[in-house]
Amino acid sequence: MNKKKNLFSICLFVSIIFLSSFLLASISYAADSDTVSQDDIISSSKSLHNYINKNEKLPETIKVAKKNFSTEQFLYLMSKTVINKKNNLKDNISVKYNVKKAKKPSGSNINGKIYVKDMYNYSKNIIEFIDKDNRAPNYIKTNLGNMQYETVIFAFSKFLSQTNNTGKLTNKISISLTKKSPINNNGYTIGLFNKYKSGDSLSKYLISTKNAPANSKYIKELAKQITKGHNTTLSKAEAIFDWVKNNIKYSGYGNTKYGGEKTIKQKRGNCVDTSHALVSLLRASNISARYVNGRCEFTKGDLAKITVAHVWVQVLVGNQWMVADGIYKGNRVGYVTNWKVNSYKFYGIYSSI
């Protein structure tokens, strides 16, 4: 009987030890999962800065040590990292969950140098704001003016990306971003947008023409295939635009040579014929589209370092005519990166050419 009692006591003791170890491990794991290292945050800051430089917009999420965080959460992590680094603290950073988006981001043109002491003060203000309101700030006050939320993300990612191999923060960074920068406008080149005028009839931007045969059976079937599964005007326009820029290779010549349908079939054309192809498919999908003509100084692609007359497209989404230039793969609906958008010469807008 005593042997059985002893055996039972031993089993109970082992079970308690095992359960305690399991609970401690679970608590430790939960604690670890709610923190991230400063090194991981700095590494992700570098990736974020590279992404913004390439795409001129913020990503949907930022990956840190195999976990995805919103830009609002990551701003909190970056701010905490700046504070800890400045105070020579090596502690992991606690994750701030459920941080809401900035309500109405706004700010000034930002141009100048920001020093480490400034970033430290901005970081403290950001942490205080997020801890109090549980949302990202619309802007932060800086010595260069009110810095819009998106510019803040860019500035912090640039600042931390320049942390040296020993973990020391850089002394200063230079920032030059305007209010109209795509970074501050959801990745859009708003300088190339036009507002829809209510008195302007849309029928002329939906018609089928010789060069943009929107009623062609071939065009209609292709447009239907491309937009399958897309339910909004913007989503359909983006699908068509992506198909055109990825399938039609740029070919240099003047004026119109092939028209929309032939350009699509042979998968090559200049800016005019590429625009015909884009307009054809958009109108076939019952999306209003029109041509824009101007003289542009190109910086990328086949026309890099050339200033020449150029034709692109505007597509109507809601009450905005959004730019769509399909001759360069780095462009997207609402965004142009292959020519200088702040210094082009505008010639005109047309329903057909």
QUIVEN-V574176 format. One record per pair of residues at least 24 apart in sequence whose C-alpha atoms are under 7 Angstrom apart, sorted by the first residue. I is the first residue (numbers start at 1). GAP is how many residues later the second one is. D is the distance in Angstrom with one decimal. If there is no record, write none. Layout:
# QUIVEN-V574176
i = <I:I>
gap = <GAP:GAP>
d = <D:D>
This chain:
# QUIVEN-V574176
i = <34:34:35:35:35:35:36:36:36:37:37:38:38:38:40:40:41:42:42:45:45:45:46:46:48:49:49:49:56:56:56:57:57:57:57:58:72:72:72:72:73:73:75:76:78:79:79:80:82:82:83:83:99:99:99:100:100:100:101:101:102:102:102:102:103:104:105:105:105:105:106:106:106:107:107:107:107:107:108:108:108:108:108:109:109:109:110:110:110:110:110:110:110:111:111:111:111:112:112:112:112:113:113:113:113:114:114:114:115:115:115:116:116:116:150:150:151:187:188:188:189:189:189:192:193:193:193:193:194:194:195:195:195:196:196:196:202:204:205:205:205:205:206:206:206:206:206:211:211:211:212:212:212:212:212:212:213:213:213:214:214:214:214:215:219:219:219:220:223:223:223:233:234:237:238:240:241:241:241:244:244:245:245:245:245:246:250:271:271:271:271:272:274:274:275:275:287:288:288:289:289:289:289:290:290:290:290:291:291:291:291:292:292:292:293:293:293:293:294:294:294:294:294:295:295:295:296:296:296:296:297:297:297:298:298:298:299:299:300:300:301:301>
gap = <60:61:57:58:59:60:56:57:58:55:56:43:54:55:24:25:37:118:119:112:115:116:111:115:109:105:108:109:126:127:131:125:126:129:130:125:27:28:29:64:24:26:78:51:78:44:48:43:38:41:37:40:35:36:37:34:35:36:34:35:33:34:35:36:35:34:33:34:43:44:32:33:42:32:39:40:41:72:37:38:39:40:71:68:69:70:34:35:37:65:66:67:68:33:64:65:66:32:62:63:64:59:60:61:62:58:59:60:56:57:58:54:55:56:33:34:33:148:146:147:145:146:147:131:127:128:129:130:126:127:124:125:126:123:124:125:86:147:83:84:85:146:77:80:81:82:83:48:49:65:47:48:64:65:67:68:47:48:67:66:67:69:70:69:42:62:65:64:58:61:62:84:83:45:95:41:37:85:92:34:82:81:82:83:84:83:77:39:40:41:56:39:52:53:37:38:29:27:28:24:25:26:27:24:25:60:61:58:59:60:61:56:57:58:53:54:55:56:50:51:52:53:54:49:50:51:43:44:48:49:42:43:47:40:41:42:39:40:38:39:27:37>
d = <5.9:5.5:5.9:5.2:4.3:5.5:5.5:5.4:6.7:4.5:6.1:6.0:6.1:6.7:6.1:6.2:6.7:5.8:6.2:4.7:6.2:5.6:6.5:4.4:6.4:6.5:5.2:5.7:5.7:4.9:5.7:6.3:4.4:5.9:4.4:6.7:6.1:7.0:6.4:5.7:6.8:6.1:6.5:6.4:6.8:4.5:6.8:6.9:6.2:6.8:5.9:6.7:5.2:5.0:6.9:6.2:4.2:6.3:5.7:5.5:6.2:4.7:5.4:5.1:6.5:5.8:4.1:6.3:5.9:5.7:6.0:6.2:5.0:6.1:4.9:5.2:4.3:6.7:5.9:5.3:6.1:6.9:5.9:6.0:4.2:5.2:5.9:6.6:6.7:6.5:5.5:5.3:6.2:6.7:5.4:4.2:6.4:6.8:5.5:5.5:6.5:6.6:5.6:4.4:6.3:5.5:5.5:6.3:5.8:4.2:6.6:6.9:5.2:5.6:6.4:5.4:6.6:6.8:5.0:4.9:5.9:4.8:6.4:6.0:6.6:5.5:5.1:6.1:5.9:5.0:5.9:4.7:6.0:5.0:5.5:6.4:6.7:6.0:5.1:5.4:5.9:5.5:5.1:6.6:6.9:5.3:6.8:4.4:5.6:6.1:6.5:5.2:5.2:6.7:6.2:4.5:6.8:6.9:5.7:4.6:6.4:5.6:4.6:6.3:6.8:6.3:6.9:5.4:5.4:6.5:6.3:6.3:6.1:6.7:6.0:6.8:6.8:6.6:6.9:6.6:6.4:4.8:6.0:6.4:5.7:6.6:6.0:6.7:5.7:6.8:6.2:5.6:6.6:6.9:5.8:6.1:7.0:5.9:5.5:6.8:5.7:4.5:6.3:5.4:6.7:6.0:5.0:5.7:5.1:6.2:6.9:5.9:4.5:6.4:6.5:5.4:5.4:6.4:6.8:5.3:4.4:4.8:7.0:5.7:4.9:6.6:6.3:6.8:4.8:6.6:5.5:5.7:6.7:5.8:4.0:6.4:5.4:5.2:4.6:6.9:6.4:6.6>
